[in-house]
Amino acid sequence: MHPYPHHYAVRATGGAAGEVALDAGGLPTLASAPPVEFDGPGDRWSPETMLVGAVADCFLLTFRAVARAARFDWLSLECSVDGTLDRVEGAARFTHMLVTATLRVAREADRERAVKLLEKAEHGCLISRSLLAERTLRPTVVVG
């Protein structure tokens, strides 16, 4: 890992209407638009879905690192995140992130340790730790 601080730069380009193009050095351009909840088309990533997606992605990547450091063998992880956007003191903000994680392991003996590592990953996810929203982890471990 590179020493801190890390810097990330993204450029957004758009007109008075239509989609927004997001560019970051060396990455494919990503088209963004408002979600249907804000009268957008609903067929592109929105800032809201990208934020919730960043929580899911960060959780999975953090679990990989936690499991690798713990020398823990696992088969697959599926993570879904349900983000709640609400009004708080007259302003819209995300108030809750429900992380549902289903981890598949090979051995029954790994179940208890797997849950602890999932909890460690949720606690260590830098994206969700950077948000004001409450967080809930709903872990499931499947053997086989």
FENWOFEN-V375497 format. One record per backbone hydrogen bond with DSSP energy under -1.0 kcal/mol. CO is the residue of the C=O (numbers start at 1). NH is the residue of the N-H. Records with the same first field share a line. If there is no record, write none. Layout:
CO=NH  NH
This chain:
11=23
13=21
20=32
21=13
22=30
23=11
24=27
30=22
32=20
35=38  40
36=39
45=33
46=50
47=51
48=52
49=53
50=54
51=55
52=56
53=57
54=58
55=59
56=60
57=61
58=62
59=63
60=64
61=65
62=66
63=67
64=68
65=69
66=70
67=72
68=71
76=104
78=102
80=100
82=98
84=95  96
86=93
88=91
91=88
93=86
95=134
96=84
97=136
98=82
99=138
100=80
101=140
102=78
103=142
104=75  76
105=144
107=110
108=111
110=114
111=115
112=116
113=117
114=118
115=119
116=120
117=121
118=122
119=123
120=124
121=125
125=129
128=131
134=97
136=99
138=101
140=103
142=105
